[in-house]
Amino acid sequence: MNNGVEMPLLGYGVFQVSPEETERCVTDAISVGYRLIDTAQAYYNEEGVGNAIAKSNVPRNELFLTTKVWITNAGEEKASASIDESLRKLRTDYIDLLLIHQPFGDYYGTYRAMEKALKAGKVRAIGVSNFYPDRLVDIAENMEVKPAVDQLQTNVFRQQWDAEAEAKKYETHIMAWGPIAQGNQDLYNNETILSMASKYGKSAAQVALRYLTQRGIIAIPKSSHKERMEQNIDIFDFSLTQDEMDAIRPLDQPAGLKWSHRDPELVRFLLNYDKNNRPK
């Protein structure tokens, strides 16, 4: 990353993994070889991640742990307290990568708290999530520490070329959430992807993940099934040709307003997410 810290190019994400299932899933993920684990305060499963890591035989310094500060903890004081709470739940002395989860609320105050946590050794790198290019430029130009990562929805249908172009100016890496299109059947029915899958003896998901990682994009696929975890990580024994990379690029689709972070309805949904979804 832009501060010299190294992180895995492929990891395991726990979005929508229930708190009850998280410890098992992360334990399985570590056992099949994942070393990057991505969670968030708003996933309500940091404790499960922490339990799995604490019980793992893998040394902490061989694992790379990412979490994110949620909107309700925005602002310097609340964000600072929430970072300490995440450290407690994750049962660790430091977080490898800490992100602002959404570009709403007092995210400037949140970022200042993260910069202080970085200087204090509580985190090793900081960045943002769901910051479109304009928001990324805004925070990168106005804060002391340039974001190491911008986590965005990125897959063969949302390729984020414009975001990547701006991120490179700050040596910020794109990190893909939804890297296999969140189960979109168009991925598994696409002739371009399927022809490559057949050629290499891989699945459509493996080709999609290889496409991202070959571009240098960090990917964090999620699955609750160990067999699928094994499949998702098994992408480093083949490479797509430049012609194949070029053939996938036209699959990119224009981003619509629906479920865009510029959609007022989505903003309202996110602002009330914690109130409506926090486990009782």
N, C-alpha and C positions, 0 to 999 in steps of 0.2 A: 504494500500500500504506500501512499505518499509520505508516510512517516517511517518507512523502513520495516514495519511489522509485517510478517508474512501470515497469510491465511489460506486455508484450502480453497480450491477452485470449485469443489462440489461438497455440499453439505446436506444435512437433514433438517427439514422444517417441521414444526409442531403446531402450525395453525390448524385449528379445528380438531386437534387431538384432545379428547376429554381429559380433565384433570385425573380421572381414575385410570385412564389408559396410558398416560404419558410416561410414567416410570418404566413400564414394560416396553413401550415403543422405543424410547431412547436407549434402553439397555440393549434391545435387539439391534438398533442402528449402530451403536458402538461395536457390538460383537461382529457385525459384518464389515466393519472398516471405516465407518464415518467418523470424522474427527471434528467437523464443524457442526454445531448444533445451534439452530436459530429458534428463539422463543421471543416472548414479549409480555409486558405487564398485562395487556388486554387479552392475552390468550388464557389467563388465569391458570396456567400450568407450570409456572416457574418452579414451584416446589417439587413437582414430579421430575423435572429436568435435574434439579439439584440432587434429589435422592438417587437418581440413576448414576449421576457423575460420582457422587460420594461412594457408592457401592461398586463402582467400576474398578477393575484392576489396571486401567490405563492411567498413567500419571497425569495430573492436572495440566502440566505444561505441554502435554501432547494433545490436549483438547483445545478447541477454539470455540468460545461461547459468546453468542450474540443475543442481546435483548434490546428492548425498545421502550422509551418513555411514552406513556399514553397522554392523550389530550387533557384528561382531568388532573394530571400531575404537572401541567404546563406552568411555567414561571420558575424563576430561579430558586426560590425557597422550597416550593413543593416538589420540584424536580429533584433537588438535592436530597430531600428526605426519601423520595421514592427510589433513588439510586441505592441508598443504604438498605432500603427494604428489599430491593431486588437482590442485592448481595446476600442478605440473610436468607431469603427463600432459595436462592441458588446454591447456598452453602459453599460459598467461595470468597476468597479475599480480593478477587479482581474479576472484571468482565473484559473479555478480549476486544469486543466491539460493541459500542453503545450507540443507538440511533434514536433520533426523534421519529416517532412512528407516523405522525400525520402533520401536515403543514398548517395547523390551526391552533388557536389559542396563543398564548405568549411564548411562541417558539424561540424568540430571541433570548428570553430569560432562561428557557430550558437549555439552550445551547451554551449559555454562560455557565450554568451549573455543570454541564458536561465538560466544558473546558477546565473548570476547577477540579473536577473528579479526575481528569486526565493528568493534571499537574500533581495531584495528590497520590497518584498510583493506583487509584481505584479502578481505572479503565486503561486499556492500552491504545485504543483508537476510538474516534468518534465520527459520526456521520448522520445521514438523514434517510428517511424512507418516504416514498410517495411525493417527493419534491420534483415537480416538473421543471424543465430547464430554467424558466424565469425565476422560480423560487430558489433553485440551486444557486444561480448566479447572485441573487440578492444576498443570501447568507454567506456565500463564499467570499464575496467582496467586502462584507461588513464585519466579519468576525475574524478573530486572530488565527484560529486553526481552520484550515481548509478541510471540508468533509472528506474522509477517506473513502466513503461508500455512499452511493445513493441507491436504495433498494426500490425497485420499480416492477410493476407487472411487465414481464418480458418473456416472450416465447416466439415461436415461428410466426404467429399471427400479430404479435405486438413487438416489433423488433427494436424499437427505441433508438433508431439511428440519430435523430436530432438530439435526444438526451445524451447519447454517448459522445457526440461531437462537442457539446458544451462541457461535459464532465471531464473530458480529456484535457481541457485547458487548465484544470486544477489538479490533474492527476488523480481524479476521483474515479473509482471503479463502479460500474453498474453491477448490482446484485439482483438477480431475478427471483421475484416471487411469482408463483403460478407458472413455473418454467415448462410444464407439460400441459399448459392451457386448461388447467383445472378440470381435466376429464372431458374436455370438448371433443365430441366424437368426430368432428371435422379433421382432427389430427390423425385419428386412426383409420380414416377413410381417404386420406389425401394420396393421390397417385404418386406425386413427386416424392413424398416421404416414404411411402410403401415400397417404391422401387429401390430406394437406397437401403431400406431395412432388409429387403430380400437379398440384395447384393452382398451385404455384410453379415447376414445371419443375425440381425438384431431386430428389436421391436421398434415401432414408430416412436415410442417415448425415448428410447435410447438414442435414436437419430436426432430427435429434437434437443435432447440434453447435450449431445456431442456438438451440435451446431452452436449452442450458446457458449460452451466452455472453450471451443476452438476459437471463438471471437474474444476470449479472455473475460467473458461474463461469468460471474459467480452464480451458481444455481443451487437452490435448496428445495428439491422435490420432497413432497410429503407422502407417506403411505403408512398405514397401520399394519400392513402385512409384510412379514420378514422376507418372503420370496420376492416381493416387488422391490423392497429396499435393496436386496442383492442385485436385482436386475438394473435398477437405476444407477447404481455405483459402478456397474460393469461397462464403462464406456471408454476406457483408456487403452483398449487393445485394437482400435481402428481409428482412421482419420478420414474425414470427408475431403475429396479433391476440391480444388478451387472452383471447378465447373459446378460441382454439387453445391458448394456454398452459394455460388451465384444463382443456382436454380431455386434455392429456398428463398432468396431475398424477395422475389415477387409475391410470396405468400403474405407479406406484410399488409395489414389492412389499416385504413384510416381510423383513428380513434374517434368514436362518437361521443356525444355528451352523456349518454346513459352510463351510469357508474363511473363517470369521470370525476376527478377531484375538483372540476370546475362546475359540476352539477349541484345546484343549491340543495336539492333533495338529498343527495349523498352527504353533503356537509352536515345537514341537520341530523341525518341518521348517525353519523360518526360522533357528533357532539353529544348525542344521547345514548351512545352505545354502552358505555359503562353502567349507566343507570338502568338500562333495560336488560343487560346481559350478565352482569356480575352474579356469580353463583351465590345463592342464599346461604 
